Amino acid sequence: MSEQTFNQWQAWGLAIRPRTLPAAAAGVLMGGALAWRDGFFRLDATLACLFAALLLQIGSNLANDVFDFERGTDTPERLGPTRVTQAGLLTSSQVKFGMAVVFVLSALMGLYLIWLGGWVILAIGIAAIISAIAYTGGPFPLGYYGLGDVFVFIFFGLASVAGTYYVQAGDVSSAAWWMTLPPGLIITAILVVNNLRDFENDRKAGKHTLAVMFGEQFAKAEYLTCIFAAYLILPVAAWFGLIPWLSLIAWASLPIAFRAARTVFTQKGRPLNAALAGTGQAAFMFSLLFWVGLALQR
């Protein structure tokens, strides 16, 4: 392999942002866990949901990379991980082509899920792809008008958990609806950290995130609310008999969330990258440990 080819692979590795992928898996794990508890679990369906979710996340990452650059938001002063288009590691056309390939692959994966779940899954899939592109691209980029938080919650919480459960059970239980909330809230908190880190850069570029619109203290309060509510939902759902009390073993991920929250409230700028990664780890471990709790109960 030539050095140029190796560098190209490295650039694509940066572009897909592998550290974001565990968070994308959290909702699928949650939905799969509940389907398993209720006797509907299908490994093929869960894996298809997982691959589709990961591909959608990668496609969204590529879209953000190129469209933020084209809008002038990504500059050399950016504090986050390297964006390959801005850094000149890949051209805009290369990243857009890669984005298209990834979304086509996710759509092909979605065909199997549509066969399992019908038109509901088709609607979710189309909406997910459009939203992934429209987050920073198109005539009305959602992330530039304070709507990113809402759409992240919808697709990483409601659609991911309920959709994974639905393709296996053919319906969505009350427990599954309740448990759409924790992954959605924790992953929304990831976006909040991202917006806090990029506060100054976004403000200068005219990107109106909620942090820019309402200030850094609001964003910190939003982060704490998302994390607190996500963990509080477990005992509430257990109290109503929707999930077993042993599922509270998911609280074992609290130290990860606490470290991330401490960074959010004590640091600014580039150090918030650690909180970004930590919050993503908390989302993944929350769902994984939830499944462990269900297994122990069973």
C-alpha positions as CSV (number, residue, x, y, z in Angstrom):
1,M,0.0,0.0,0.0
2,S,1.4,3.4,-1.0
3,E,1.8,6.2,1.5
4,Q,-0.8,8.2,-0.4
5,T,-3.3,5.4,-0.2
6,F,-2.6,5.0,3.5
7,N,-3.1,8.7,4.1
8,Q,-6.4,8.5,2.2
9,W,-7.6,5.7,4.5
10,Q,-6.5,7.7,7.5
11,A,-8.5,10.7,6.2
12,W,-11.6,8.6,5.8
13,G,-11.1,7.2,9.3
14,L,-11.1,10.7,10.6
15,A,-14.1,11.7,8.5
16,I,-16.4,8.9,9.8
17,R,-15.6,9.8,13.5
18,P,-15.6,6.3,15.0
19,R,-15.8,7.7,18.5
20,T,-19.4,8.8,17.8
21,L,-20.6,5.3,16.8
22,P,-21.1,3.7,20.3
23,A,-23.7,6.4,21.0
24,A,-25.5,5.6,17.7
25,A,-25.7,2.0,18.9
26,A,-27.3,2.8,22.3
27,G,-30.9,3.1,21.1
28,V,-30.7,-0.2,19.2
29,L,-29.3,-2.0,22.2
30,M,-32.1,-0.6,24.3
31,G,-34.8,-1.7,21.8
32,G,-33.1,-5.1,21.4
33,A,-33.0,-5.6,25.1
34,L,-36.7,-5.0,25.6
35,A,-37.6,-7.2,22.6
36,W,-35.5,-10.0,24.2
37,R,-37.2,-9.5,27.5
38,D,-40.6,-9.8,25.9
39,G,-39.8,-12.9,23.8
40,F,-39.6,-11.2,20.4
41,F,-35.9,-11.0,19.9
42,R,-34.5,-11.6,16.5
43,L,-30.7,-11.4,16.0
44,D,-31.0,-10.6,12.3
45,A,-33.4,-7.7,12.9
46,T,-31.3,-6.3,15.7
47,L,-28.1,-6.5,13.7
48,A,-29.8,-4.9,10.7
49,C,-31.0,-2.1,12.9
50,L,-27.5,-1.7,14.3
51,F,-25.8,-1.5,10.9
52,A,-28.4,0.9,9.6
53,A,-28.0,3.1,12.7
54,L,-24.2,3.1,12.3
55,L,-24.4,3.9,8.6
56,L,-26.8,6.8,9.2
57,Q,-24.4,8.2,11.9
58,I,-21.5,7.9,9.5
59,G,-23.5,9.6,6.7
60,S,-24.5,12.4,9.1
61,N,-20.8,12.9,10.1
62,L,-19.7,13.2,6.5
63,A,-22.6,15.6,5.8
64,N,-21.7,17.8,8.7
65,D,-18.0,17.7,7.7
66,V,-18.6,19.0,4.2
67,F,-21.6,21.3,4.7
68,D,-20.2,23.1,7.8
69,F,-17.1,23.7,5.7
70,E,-19.1,25.1,2.8
71,R,-21.1,27.4,5.1
72,G,-17.9,28.8,6.6
73,T,-18.5,27.4,10.0
74,D,-15.5,25.2,10.1
75,T,-12.4,27.3,10.3
76,P,-8.8,26.6,11.5
77,E,-9.9,28.0,14.9
78,R,-12.3,25.1,15.4
79,L,-11.8,23.3,18.7
80,G,-13.2,19.9,17.9
81,P,-11.7,16.9,16.2
82,T,-10.2,17.4,12.7
83,R,-12.7,18.0,10.0
84,V,-11.2,16.5,6.8
85,T,-12.8,18.9,4.3
86,Q,-11.6,22.0,6.2
87,A,-8.2,20.5,6.7
88,G,-7.8,19.7,3.0
89,L,-7.4,16.0,3.6
90,L,-10.3,15.2,1.3
91,T,-12.1,17.4,-1.2
92,S,-15.8,18.4,-0.9
93,S,-16.7,16.2,-3.9
94,Q,-14.9,13.2,-2.3
95,V,-16.8,13.6,1.0
96,K,-20.1,14.1,-0.8
97,F,-19.5,11.0,-2.8
98,G,-18.6,9.1,0.3
99,M,-21.8,10.4,2.0
100,A,-23.9,9.3,-0.9
101,V,-22.4,5.8,-0.8
102,V,-23.0,5.4,2.9
103,F,-26.6,6.6,2.6
104,V,-27.2,4.1,-0.3
105,L,-25.8,1.3,1.9
106,S,-28.1,2.4,4.8
107,A,-31.0,2.4,2.4
108,L,-30.1,-1.1,1.2
109,M,-30.0,-2.3,4.8
110,G,-33.3,-0.6,5.3
111,L,-34.9,-2.7,2.6
112,Y,-34.7,-5.8,4.9
113,L,-36.1,-3.8,7.8
114,I,-38.9,-2.6,5.6
115,W,-39.7,-6.2,4.6
116,L,-39.9,-6.9,8.4
117,G,-41.7,-3.8,9.6
118,G,-43.6,-2.4,6.6
119,W,-44.3,1.2,5.6
120,V,-43.6,2.5,9.1
121,I,-40.0,1.6,8.8
122,L,-39.9,3.1,5.3
123,A,-41.1,6.4,6.6
124,I,-38.6,6.4,9.5
125,G,-35.7,5.5,7.2
126,I,-36.6,8.3,4.7
127,A,-37.0,10.8,7.5
128,A,-33.7,9.8,9.1
129,I,-31.7,10.2,5.8
130,I,-33.3,13.6,5.1
131,S,-32.7,14.8,8.6
132,A,-29.1,13.6,8.6
133,I,-28.4,15.7,5.5
134,A,-30.6,18.6,6.5
135,Y,-28.9,18.9,9.9
136,T,-26.2,21.1,8.3
137,G,-27.1,21.0,4.6
138,G,-29.9,22.3,2.4
139,P,-31.8,25.6,2.4
140,F,-32.9,25.2,6.0
141,P,-30.1,23.5,8.0
142,L,-31.8,22.3,11.2
143,G,-28.6,22.7,13.4
144,Y,-28.4,26.3,12.4
145,Y,-31.8,27.2,13.7
146,G,-31.8,25.6,17.2
147,L,-33.6,22.4,16.0
148,G,-30.7,20.0,16.3
149,D,-31.5,19.0,19.9
150,V,-35.1,18.1,19.0
151,F,-34.2,16.0,16.0
152,V,-31.3,14.2,17.8
153,F,-33.8,13.2,20.5
154,I,-36.4,12.0,18.0
155,F,-34.0,9.8,15.9
156,F,-31.6,8.6,18.6
157,G,-34.3,8.0,21.1
158,L,-37.9,7.5,19.8
159,A,-37.0,6.2,16.3
160,S,-34.1,4.1,17.3
161,V,-35.5,2.3,20.4
162,A,-39.1,2.0,19.2
163,G,-38.1,1.1,15.6
164,T,-35.8,-1.7,16.8
165,Y,-38.5,-3.1,19.0
166,Y,-41.2,-2.7,16.3
167,V,-39.5,-4.7,13.6
168,Q,-39.2,-7.6,16.0
169,A,-42.6,-7.4,17.9
170,G,-44.8,-5.8,15.3
171,D,-45.9,-3.3,17.9
172,V,-44.4,-1.0,20.6
173,S,-45.0,-1.8,24.2
174,S,-45.4,0.8,26.9
175,A,-42.0,-0.1,28.4
176,A,-40.4,0.4,25.0
177,W,-42.0,3.9,24.6
178,W,-40.8,4.8,28.1
179,M,-37.3,3.5,27.4
180,T,-36.9,5.6,24.3
181,L,-36.3,8.5,26.6
182,P,-32.9,7.7,28.3
183,P,-30.9,7.1,25.1
184,G,-32.5,10.1,23.4
185,L,-31.8,12.4,26.4
186,I,-28.2,11.2,26.9
187,I,-27.4,11.5,23.2
188,T,-29.0,15.0,23.1
189,A,-26.6,15.8,25.9
190,I,-23.7,14.9,23.6
191,L,-24.9,17.6,21.1
192,V,-25.2,20.0,24.0
193,V,-21.5,19.5,24.8
194,N,-20.6,19.9,21.2
195,N,-22.5,23.2,21.0
196,L,-20.9,24.4,24.3
197,R,-17.4,23.6,22.9
198,D,-18.1,25.4,19.6
199,F,-20.0,28.3,21.2
200,E,-17.7,31.2,20.1
201,N,-17.1,29.7,16.7
202,D,-20.8,29.1,16.0
203,R,-21.7,32.6,17.2
204,K,-19.3,34.2,14.8
205,A,-20.5,32.0,12.0
206,G,-24.1,32.7,12.6
207,K,-25.0,29.1,13.6
208,H,-27.9,29.6,16.0
209,T,-27.6,26.6,18.3
210,L,-29.6,26.7,21.6
211,A,-26.3,27.5,23.3
212,V,-25.8,30.5,21.1
213,M,-29.4,31.6,21.4
214,F,-29.8,31.3,25.1
215,G,-26.2,31.3,26.5
216,E,-23.7,28.9,28.0
217,Q,-25.5,28.7,31.4
218,F,-28.7,27.5,29.6
219,A,-26.7,24.9,27.7
220,K,-25.1,23.6,31.0
221,A,-28.5,23.4,32.6
222,E,-29.9,21.6,29.5
223,Y,-27.0,19.1,29.8
224,L,-27.6,18.4,33.5
225,T,-31.4,18.1,32.9
226,C,-30.9,15.5,30.1
227,I,-28.6,13.4,32.2
228,F,-30.6,13.7,35.4
229,A,-33.9,12.8,33.6
230,A,-32.4,9.9,31.7
231,Y,-31.3,8.2,35.0
232,L,-34.4,9.2,36.9
233,I,-36.7,7.5,34.3
234,L,-35.4,4.0,35.4
235,P,-36.8,4.0,38.9
236,V,-40.0,5.7,37.8
237,A,-40.6,3.0,35.1
238,A,-39.7,0.3,37.6
239,W,-42.1,1.7,40.1
240,F,-44.9,1.5,37.5
241,G,-43.9,-2.2,36.9
242,L,-42.8,-1.5,33.3
243,I,-39.3,-2.8,33.8
244,P,-37.7,-4.9,36.6
245,W,-35.9,-3.2,39.4
246,L,-32.7,-5.1,38.4
247,S,-32.6,-2.9,35.3
248,L,-31.3,-0.2,37.6
249,I,-27.9,-1.8,37.2
250,A,-27.7,0.7,34.3
251,W,-27.0,3.2,37.0
252,A,-23.5,1.7,37.2
253,S,-22.7,3.9,34.2
254,L,-23.3,7.0,36.4
255,P,-19.6,7.5,37.2
256,I,-18.9,7.9,33.5
257,A,-21.7,10.5,33.2
258,F,-20.5,12.2,36.4
259,R,-17.0,12.7,35.1
260,A,-18.4,14.1,31.8
261,A,-20.7,16.4,33.7
262,R,-17.9,17.7,35.9
263,T,-15.9,18.5,32.8
264,V,-18.9,20.3,31.3
265,F,-19.2,22.5,34.4
266,T,-15.5,23.2,35.0
267,Q,-13.9,23.4,31.5
268,K,-14.3,25.4,28.3
269,G,-13.2,24.9,24.7
270,R,-11.1,22.0,23.6
271,P,-11.1,20.1,27.0
272,L,-14.8,19.6,26.4
273,N,-13.9,16.9,23.8
274,A,-13.3,14.6,26.8
275,A,-16.9,15.3,28.0
276,L,-18.1,14.6,24.5
277,A,-16.5,11.2,24.5
278,G,-17.5,10.5,28.1
279,T,-21.2,11.3,27.4
280,G,-21.2,9.0,24.4
281,Q,-19.7,6.2,26.5
282,A,-22.3,6.8,29.2
283,A,-25.1,6.4,26.6
284,F,-23.6,3.1,25.3
285,M,-23.0,1.6,28.8
286,F,-26.4,2.7,30.0
287,S,-28.1,0.6,27.4
288,L,-25.7,-2.3,27.6
289,L,-26.0,-2.5,31.4
290,F,-29.8,-2.2,31.1
291,W,-29.7,-5.4,29.0
292,V,-27.5,-7.0,31.7
293,G,-30.1,-6.1,34.3
294,L,-32.9,-7.7,32.3
295,A,-30.8,-10.8,31.8
296,L,-30.1,-11.1,35.6
297,Q,-33.8,-10.7,36.3
298,R,-34.7,-13.4,33.8
